[in-house]
Amino acid sequence: MGIPLGTTNIMNYDFDLIIIGSGAAGLTAAIYASRYTIKNAVIGDILGGTTTEAHKIYNWPGDPGITGFELTQKMLKHAKESGSEIISDSVTEIIKEDNGFKVVTKRGQNLLAKKILFTSGTKHRHLGLTNEDDFQGKGLAYCATCDGAFFRGLVTAIVGSGNSAMSAALYLADLAKQVYMIVRGPELKGEPLWQEEIKKRSNIIVITETNVVSLNGKEKLESLELDKEFNNSKILMVDGLFVEIGLAPQTELAKNLGVETNDLGYIVVKADMSTNINGVYAAGDSTNASNNFHQIVTACAEGSIAADSIYKSLSITA
């Protein structure tokens, strides 16, 4: 039923709390908020967030191997059954009102809330090539789990050297004829266990100290131009390219509201996950918390802390 409105409030609120972002942090916050009887809603255009793209997760406590989709579906089910309202939409604007916030969505909803929690997570970084957008969906992709099946029996390449890149390579190795890993530095940077798995796959070839400088093709991607020769040529013939070069925080809405971010664009939060704007909190991969260790388990922890802090704040003002 939510925490009762204070006698000084004259605005009729739709929610005590609106959570912007439906990934691990947001869904965990929703579960805790509902347990605290905080009337809350989670708004997200991709329910489950980028975690849904993970081919396999091996470090989630209690499950030695689970797909990102399976894990987020469990979280969504838990949040719904706890009493959270899940809204499949995207937020276009947040307006500060006298005693709360108005949240405007792409589908035309105008919702009022006492508190805002940003759990907007991250988005895939792009290569920054001039014709990159032209090939998106035409051989160029940013999610191997989403689009890998389209390249069964074909030749693919991955740009990246970290855990996400290696996970994508291993997933594609089961589908594609050949997988090239194009690494900017002298070696792979991910966890040693992932690196050992990469070495076991005969159809994964790692090309180090190399960058992609151009994407070539007519109606679809046909080849990559490299900045150094591989097998006596700077042209690498491929059917598909997956970009796995890291993630950038999605904090535009927060910035527009005046929320402080650091030099890298991450939301600056205090120990209780509050921001410099009264009534606004943040949790998960879009923050500078947890020693910048962006993991599902740390996102969940931050989400629970935020919900607890919001509960205490609402209890004081009620």
N, C-alpha and C positions, 0 to 999 in steps of 0.2 A: 504493500500500500504506500510505501515511501514515507520519508520523515515529514511530519506536519510542517506546513508553512509557518514562518514566524508571523506574529501579529502585525509587524510593520510592513510586510509585503502586501502590495495591492495587485501585483501581476499574477495572473493564473498561469502557472508553469505546466508544460506538457510532461516534463521530466525533471527529476532532481539532478540527473547527470546524463549528458550525452557524450558518448565515447566515439571519437572519430578515428576509424581504422579497425578492421575486423581480423587482425592477425592474433598471434599468441598473447601479446600484451593486452590487447583490447578485450579479448574473450575471457582471459583470466580476471581482468578487472571487473568485467560484467558479472562473472560468477560470484566474486567476493562482494560486489555491490548488492547483488540480489540477496545474498545471505544476510547482509546488513539491512535489508528491507529498503534499500535506496531504489527508487523508481528510475530505471535506466534504459537507455537504448544504445545499440551499437550500429553505426552507419559505416558501410564499406561497399565499394563497387566490386571487389574481388573477395568474397567471403572466405576467410582463412588466410588472406594475404599471400605474400610470396612464399610462405612455408609450403603452400599447396604444390609448388613446383619441385620440391625436393624429391629426387628419385628414391633415396633411402636415407633414413636418419638412424645413426647407430649410437648416439650419445644421449638419447632421451631416457631418463631413469625409469626402470620398470619394463622397458621393452628394448631388447638388443637390436632390433631391426624393424622399422616401421616406415611406411611412405609418408611424405608430407601431407598428402591428401587424406590418408586414413587418420592421421593425428589431428588435423584441423577439423575433420568431420566429427570426431569425438568431442573436441572442444566446443564446436558449434552446438551439438546436441546437448551438452552439459549446460551451456549458457542459456539455451532456450528453455530447458526443463527447470532451470533455476528461477526463471521468470523474466529474463531479459528480453527486450524487444529487438529483433534483428531486422535491420532495414537495408535492403540491397539497393544502394543509391550512392551518389558521391556528393560531397559538400562543395558548394561553390563560393560561399561567403559566410562569415561569422561576424555578427554585429553586436557590439557591447551595449547592453541596455542598462538602465539605472541599477537594477538589482540582479541582473543575470545576463543571458546571451540569447540572441536570435540566430538560429542555424538555418541557412537557406540551402536547399539541395537542387541538384540538376533537374530532378523531376517535378520541381515546383513546390515542394513542401517547405513550410515555414514553422520551425519548431522552437519552443522556448525551453531553456534549461537554466538551472541555478549554477551548475558547474560544468566545465568542459575538460575533457581528458583527451589529449592528442596521443594516439597510438598509431600514427600514420605510416610508420615504418620507412622502408626504403624503396627505391626503384633502380632498375638496371642502368648501369653506366653504358654510354654508347662510345663507339670508336672515334666519332667526330669527323668522319670522312664526308666529303661534300655530297656524294650520291648515296649515302647510307639509307636515307628514308626511302629512296626509290626501290631498293631491293628488299625492304622489310616485308615478310610474307611471300617473297618470291625467291627463296633460297637463303635469306638472312633471318635469323631468329635469335631470341634472347632466353629461351627456355627449352632445354633439351627434352625434359619430361613432357612438355606440352606438344612439341612439334617433331620429336625424333622419329616417330613412326612413319612420317612422310618420306624418310630417307633410307628406308630398309633396302639393303643391297647396294647402296650408292656410296659415293666418296664424300666424306664430310671433313670439316676442319673446326677447331675450337681455338679461340683466342683467349688466353688466360693461363694462370699458373697456380692458383690457389685451390682450396678444397672444392669449391663449387665447380671449377673447371674440370678437376679430376673426376668428380662424381658424374659430370655430364659426359666425359670421355668414356668412362666405364659403361654407362648406360647405352651410349651410342655404339660402343664396340659390340654389343649384343645384337645390334640391328644393322649397322652399316658394313659395307665391304671394307672400307678403310677409314681410319680416323687420324687426322693430323692435329697435334697440339702445337700451336704457335705461341712461343713463350718469349717475352721481351728480354728477360734476364738470362743468366747462365744456367739456371736450373729451376725445377718446380719448387714451389714455396709451401705447399700444403703439408698436412700431417704425414709422417713417415709411413703409416699403414696404407694410406691412399697411394703413396708413391710406389710401394711394393706391389700393389695390385696393378698399377699401370704397367710396370715392368713385365708382368706375367702375360699381358695381352699382346699377341703377335701382330694384331692389326691396328695397334696404336703406335704412331711414330711421333716422337717429341722433337720439334725443331726449335732450338734455343737461340737467344740473342737475335731475334728476328721480329720485325713489325710488318703488319699489313698496311700498305700505303694506298691501295686502290682496289675497288671492287669492279669487276668487269662482267659484261653480259648484255644481251639485247632485251629480251622479254623477261629473263630471269637470270640469276647469278650463274656464271659459267666458270669464272676463274678469279684468283686473287693475285695481285702484284705485291711481291715482297720487297723489302729494302736491301736484301742480300740474296745471293743465289743459294738454291737448294737443289741438289742433283743437276747442277750446271744450268739452272734457269731461275729467273726471278718470277716466273709465272707458274702458279700452282693451280692445276685444274681440279675443281671441286664442284659438287652438286649442291652443297649447302655449307653455311658458316654459322656457328653459334658463338655469340659474344658473351664471355664470362669473365669480365675484368673488374668485378666488384659492384658495389651498390652505393647510391647517393641518397641522403635523407630527403624525405618528402616533407618539407617544412614551410612551403609557400604560404599556406593558410595561417599558420602560426605567426609567421613574420608579418603578414598583413594585419594581424591583430595587435602587433607590437611586442610579441614574445621575443625574448633575447635568444640569439643563437651564437655559437662560437665561429671561429674562422673557417671551419669546415662545413658549416651550415647545420650542425646538430643543436637541438634545443638544450639550453642550459637549465638544469634542474637542481633543486636543493635536495637534501637527504630525504625529505618527505615527498619528493617528486613534484613539488610545486614549482611554478615559474615566477618570473618577475611581475606577471599580471595576476592580480587578485582573482581567485576563482578558476584559474586556468592551471591544469596539471599536464604532465607528459610522461610517457613510459615507453619502453621498448627501444627498438633499433634507431629511432630518430632522435634519441637523447644522448647526452655525454656521460650518462651514468654507467655503473658497473665496470668502471675502468676501461670503457670503450670496448668491452668484450661482448660483441653482439652475437648472442646465442639465443635459441628458443627458451632455454631454461632461465636465462637472465631477464629476458623479456617478460616471462611469466612472473618472475619475482618482482620486477618493477611494477607490473600491473597490479599485483596484490597490495604492494605498499601504497600505491596511489589510491586504490579503493579504500584502504584503511584510513588514510589521511583525509580523504574527502568525507568519509563518514564522521570523523571527529570534527571536521570543520562545519558540516551541516548540523551536527548535534549542538554545537556551541551557538550557532545562529538561529536555530529553530525556536 
